[in-house]
Amino acid sequence: FSRVLCEHTMLLHKLPRRALLAITGTDARLFLDALITCGTTYLRKDPTLAYTGTATTSMGDFDATTLKHCVYGVLLTETGRVMYDLFLHAGTPLIERQVGRDGVLLECSQRAVEHLSIVLRRSIQHADVQVNSVPNGTFAVAATFAEDHADMHVDDETLANAGLSRDPRLPLAAGRGIVPAHHLDSAESFLDSTGYRAWRYAQGLPCGPLEMRPGVITPVASNVANHYGCLRKPTKYSYPGAEAVADEIARESTREGFLNSKRIVPVRINGLGANGAMGGDDLVIERGAGAGANLAGRLIAADEGRGLALMRVRDAIRASAHGSTPLHSVVGAKVRWSDADASVAYEIVPSIPSWWPEVPKE
């Protein structure tokens, strides 16, 4: 990502490959409430409201019930599978000038924006809602991170002065918002091991349709249910797929149900074949007479030794323990791991994020 100091002395990073849709009309928020898991309950409407959040160190305090400029959620299928993940932005003077007080800027992956806009327009029916693309070069999606401001107090008002709000997924670790594109034109946007993708992988945050394949993964497995306010309490009428989500949450409320469920976890990728690791590769606990019974999960994404994997929680916790046996890729492996082609084989070491839910007690 590109980096630049804003006029409020806050280091901003331009996030690459993001797109914006303007959701306008008198029914815009009700429309989104009926479709998106997070809804707009905690999304600001009035830019003049005072800020009540405080921070004593870096980005150290957070109240999930306060109004925000940015919320995160997903659009689900009727069966409770993630179609697209997205952010909703509102309540800053810049956004109000663009979409009005009732409007919202919807942020998503560039890969998703075309189909997502079609899905939203099909859902309008008789509501007073308009869905329009925001031209490239008008705005930029900016982020700032706690490590950028180790010696600076950053509260909600400080973030808002820079056009940002706390990142709803990890509010103590990052801020996010919409700024004029020319504020971030001073550096070329890039992705490398120090960039946004590497940060997300280290935190265990999937993003976009390549990592959250439409119609495949659930919001619980993708950890949306563990982020502040991103998944409203599912009821029959709250949003499409809510009943399926409620059933999944109920199954995971027991210790065995949670340990046997699958979640996306951050992983380190080691070995000669690490550079060839790809999303979709199967992971096994060990090689035996056959891989099927030992299948532990599947790699979701990989880049420069880091990645994301969808794994059984039980196997992820076990493999993350110090001194435990790492997981192996199926790629390049023979009947026994010792016979694997070292040039394409690799090992996986998962880690458990600090924000993960605790294992339920017996």
N, C-alpha and C positions, 0 to 999 in steps of 0.2 A: 504494500500500500504506500501511497505517497504521504509525506509528513510535512507539516508547516505549522509555525506558531501563529495562532490567531491574535487578534488585537487585544484579547483579554489575557495574554501571556499563557494560554493553555495550549499545549501541544495537541494538534489535531491530525488524525490519519484519514486519508481518503480511502474508503472501502471500494474495491474494484467490482465490476460486473454486477452492479445493483441497478434496479429499474424502479420507476415510480408510476403509480396510477392515482389520479385525482378522483376521489369519490365525493360527489357534491349533490346538493338537493336537500330539501327539508326533511326527507326521510333517510338521509345517508347513514346516520348512526343506528337507527332502528334496523335498517337493512343489514348492517354489519353485525349487530347484536344477534340477528337470527341465523347468521352463517358461520361466524368465526368463534373459535373456542374462548378467546380472551374477552370478547365483547368490548364495549367502550365505556363501561361504568367508571373506570379509573382514568380515563383519557381526558385530559384538560380541554376545556372549551374557551375559557376566558384568559387571555394572556396577561390581564392585569391582576389576577389573584395573587395574594402573597404566598411565599414559600415557607413551609413550616419545618422542612427537613434540616437536620444539622449534621455536621461531621466534625469529629475531634481529631481524626488522623486520616489523611488522604481521602478515601471515599468510604469512611468507616461506619456510618449509621444509615439505616434504611427502614422505612415504614411502608409495608406493602399496601396499606389502605389509603395512602395519600394520592392525590391526583397527579398524573404524570403527563409528559409530552410524548411518551413512546410506550407502547405495549406490544407484546409478542404473542402470537397464537398460530393456529393452523386451521386450514379449511379441510374438513373431513368428507369422506364418502359416507353413504348411508350405513355402511357396515363398520364404520369407525376406523377406517384406515386414512392415513395422512395423504391428502392430495397435494397441498402446497403449504409450506411454512412462510410466514410473513410478519412484518412489523406494521403497526398503525401509528402515524405521527399526527399530532394536532396541538393547538393551544399556544403556538408562538406567533408573534406578529408576522413573521415571514410566511408561515403556513396560512394564517388567516387571510392575508392579502391574496394568496393563490386560490384558496378553496372556500373562503368564508368561514364564519364561526361554527356552522353546523357541519362543515366538510372535514375530510380526513385525507391525508396522503398515505397511500398504501405502498410499502416498500417490499420488494421481493427479488429473487434472482432474475437476471436477464433471461436465463433459459426458460423461466416459468411465465414471464409477463404476458406473452401473447395468448397462451391458452387460458391463463387465469382471467384475463380480461373478458374472454369469450364466456367462460363459466359464470362470471359475475353478471354480465349483461343478460344472460339467459335467465338469471334468477330474479331480475328486477320486477317483472310482471307489471302491476299497476302502481308501484311505488314511485314517488317523486325522487328519483335517483339517476345520476348520470355518472358513467365510468369513462374516463378519458386518459389517454397516455400523456405523461409529462415529457415534453421534448428533451432529448439529450442535450446536456450543456446548460440547462436551466438551473438545476440544483445538483448538489453532491451529497452523498451519505458519508458523514464524518463520524469518527470514533476517537475516544481518548481512553487511556488505560491507567489503572492505579499506579503502576510502576513508573509512569511518566511524571508523577506528581508526589514523589515520596516525601518531599519537604514542604508540601503545599496543602492547605486545608481546602477541600473541594466539597461544598455542600450543593443542595439542589439549585439554589439561586445562582451560584457560581457557574454551574453547568448550563443553566438556562440563559445566562448572559452570553454564553458562547453558542447558543442555539441548540444545546444538547439536553438530554435527560439521561438518567441511569439506564444502562442496558438491562432490560427486564429479565434476561436470563441469568445474569450474574451482576446484580446491582452494586455489589461492593468491589467489583473488579474492573468495570468499564462503564463508559458513557457513550451515548449514541444519539445522532440527530441529523436534521436536514439543514444545510447551510447553502448560501449562494455558491454556484460552481466556481466563480472567479476567486473565492477565498482560498481555494485549494489548487490553483493552477500553477503553483510555483515549482512543482516537482512531478516527475513522471510516475504514474501509477504502476506498481509492479507487485509480483508475488514471489517470495522466496522463503527460505527457512526461517527468516525473522519476521515474516509478514503475517497478515491476518489469518491466512489458512493455517499456518503453524500454530498460532495462538489458539485458534478454535480446536485444533486437534489435541493440543496439550490440555485444554479444559474439558474435552469430551463433548463438544457442541457440533452436531451435524447441521448442515445448511444446504438448502436447494435440492432440486429433483435428482441430482446425481448421487447424493448421499442419503436422501429420503425419497426413495423411488415411489412415485405416485401410485396409490392403491395397494401398497405392499406392507408398510410398517405402521404400527399403531402409535398414537401420541404417548402412551405409557412406555413402550419399548424405546422410543426416541427421546425419552426423559422430559418431554414437554410438561408432564404432570408434576414434575419436581421443581419447575421454575415459578417464581412468584406471580400469581394471578394469570398465568398463561392458559390455564384450563379451568374454566368455571365449573362449579359443582354440576355434574351432568344430571339433567332431568329429561323427561320425555319431550319437552318443548324447548329446551335451551338452544340446541344447535344440531344439525344433521350428524348422526352417528353417536349421539350422546348416550343412548341406552347401551350400546356395545362397549363404550368407554367405561360406563358405570359397572358393567359386568366384569370387565378386566380388572378394574381397581379392587372390586370385591374379592376376586380370586387371589390377588396379591396381598391381601390383608393378613394372611396367615404366613407363618414362617416358611413352611414347605412351598406354599404357592409362590412366595417371593423368590426363594432360592431356585426354583425350577423355571422361573420366567426368564425372558431374554431382554437384555438392555444393551444400548450402545455404550461402549466404554472406550477411553483413549488407550492406545497401545504404542509401544516402541517396537520397531521392526529391525531385527539384527540378522546378520549372515551375508554370505556372498550374493545371494539372490534378492536381497532387500530392495535394490533399485528396480527390480522387476515385479515387485508386489503390486497387485491390482485389486480394485474393488470387485467382489464376487468370488475371490479365492476362498476355498474351504479351509478351516482350521481344525486340527485334531489334537487330542490330548497326547496320544502316543501312537506309534505304528504297531499294529499287530497283524493278525491274519487278514484283516479287512478294516477299512476306515470307517464304515458306517456307524458301528456302535460307539466309536470313539469321537465322533464329530462333536466339536465344542461350539462352533459358531462359524461366522463368515466375515471376511474383511469387507468393510464398507468403503473405505477410502485409504489411500496411502500417498505419502509425499516425503521424500528425503528422510526416511527413518522414523517418521511418525505417521499415525493413522487412526482410524476409528474401526471398531469391530462390533458386530452384533453377536453377543455371546450369552450363554446361560449364566445367570448371576452366580450360581454355585461355582462354576468353573472359573469365572473371572476373579472371584474373591480368592479362590485357592491358588490360582496361577499368579496373582499379584503379591502374594506373601513372599517375604525375603527368603531366598534360598530354595524356592520352589522350582519344579521342572517347568521350563517354558513350553508354550504351545508350538506346534509345528504347522507349516503350510502343507497342504496336500500336493501342491504343484511341485513336480520333480521328485516326489517320494515314491519309493518302490514298496514292496511288501513290508520291509523293515526300514526304519528311518536311517539306519546305518548304511543302507544301499542307495540313499537318495543322491540325486545329481546336485552336488554342492553349488554349482553355478546358478541354479534357479531356485533352490530351496532356501527357506528362511525361517526364523523363529520369531514368535510373538510374545511380548511381555506386557500384559494389561496392567492398568493402575485404576484405583477406585477414587473418583473425584471427592473432594471434601464436602461438596453439596449433595452427594447422593443420600437417599433415605437410609435410615438405620434398618438393619434386619429385624423384622418383627420378633418379639419374644414368643416362646412356646405358649 
